[in-house]
Amino acid sequence: MSKLYRLLFTIIVSLLLLSCGKADYIDTAGNSGKYSDHQGQWMIINYWAIWCKPCIEEIPELNQFAILQAGKVILFAVDFDQNQGEKLKENSQKLGIEFPVLTSDPAEILGFEHPKVLPTTLIFNPEGKLERTLIGPQTVQSLQQAINR
């Protein structure tokens, strides 16, 4: 009987491990997940750089928007220059970004081209489809309008 229990246990554990796929993203706080986990809510991805003045100017607006829309919208920040590790954390802290900063560019996974200009903000609808690409600094009002269309 114990061999049967061990076999069943091994099969169950194996099935559970197979169902736990690799995460699509990790943020600078160590949180990870799949983009599909956010279906049913708007997802916004904002590209920034430490040297981009309009990016610096829009960060307080993005922070406020993230707070106002918590639970309805997920907002991610992406470093245009693709810095990693401590440099990424340092730069995002200098800018005062208070919402999740991704450690890698989601362009390939989500099927869009890496932006050519900054700031660029991508709006994904609750079904996970790219609905709009906004160029230039955004405000709480412009983001509200983008998700209320």
Disulfide bonds with the S-S distance in Angstrom:
Cys52-Cys55 2.37
